[in-house]
Amino acid sequence: MTAVTYELIHVCKQTGARLGRVHTPHGSFDTPAFMPVGTQASVKGMSPDELKEVKAGIILGNTYHLYLRPGHELIKRAGGLHRFMNWDRPILTDSGGFQVFSLAKLRDIQEEGVTFQSHIDGSKHFISPEKSMEIQNALGSDIMMAFDECAPYPCDYDYAKKSMEMTTRWAIRCKQAHKNVEKQSLFGIVQGSTYADLRQESAKQLTELDFPGYAIGGLSVGEPGYIMNDILEKTTPLLPTHKPRYLMGVGSPDYLIDGSIRGVDMFDCVLPTRIGRNGTVFTSKGRIIVRDAKYAEDFSPIDTECDCYVCRNFTRGYIRHLFKSKETLGLRLATWHNLRFLLKLMEDIRKAIRNDRLMDFRNDFFRKYGYEMTTGVPLSEEDKP
Ligand SMILES: [Zn+2]
């Protein structure tokens, strides 16, 4: 028995989407699930009690950031990441790979691992599959991710193939180095860029390694939505039905719905917290920039259909005022609402799966939100993780 298990509850007859539950040593959460991102052992602006108020079932921590500051050894001495940040529900940690490739300076990728310079102070570091496991074992997350190379987009076929094959060899090393299988589960990551045959080969190699769950990485890195959906359609059917599937770095409402339709169970993204801090909020009729002048005397809630604490108690005009006066409460309230908006969307998706009507739900949601009905639109610069 692995530390983390997946229970399939119902498959939507209209779409094939999965309603399920993931069980971990720190409790269970319903899927499809959205995981708020707690980059530096904190979901920016939100206390653990507030995260429970918006009904977050699981959050994510970033290995790269926690390794650099305050350091995984310190967090281990504090009793692990759950104790350190006082979050008693499940935590997933990424492998550190994505940030090493996107944030760090002067990185050198070799078979053994990656040498890079810290984006904070320029200090030199080395992360290998073994080191990533050492850090994640020290953090004590319920779900750990294998150290992978996230190939850029666009990426030529030969590079994508070599990178995918190295990711498999790194996954084997991660599995061997993982020291705490009773309390933590390690997920493998399917790579292969936008090439269906590489994705299929990656899925085959990783499922042979029998991980307790699988992520689909290297998507939502700038490719158009229809390419992502196409790759998902060709990848998820190859993954075991009795294990969770996690689409990394996806958090816009259209992608959450379209990913669920293609059999994905877990998602994460900094989008709701990042745009919230900039004064942009989700509504059921599309996004608005609440700090804009036109909301100065708008005394309605951000979204009349939202059930969150912010929408029950504050107006657009007040939140706009807070942003204009640089009061930190403004960005907290916008973040709070955005997280609840996405978590409520996931509740609605799960309900629609249970009722075998997720495609009807998608079409209603897209029409109202103002999305194009055919496929997801490409992410804007602001939306990229
Ligand atoms: Zn709200």
Boltz pocket constraint, residues with backbone or C-beta under 6 A from the ligand:
constraints:
  - pocket:
      binder: B
      contacts: [[A, 302], [A, 303], [A, 306], [A, 307], [A, 308], [A, 309], [A, 310], [A, 311], [A, 312], [A, 337], [A, 338], [A, 340], [A, 341]]
      max_distance: 6.0
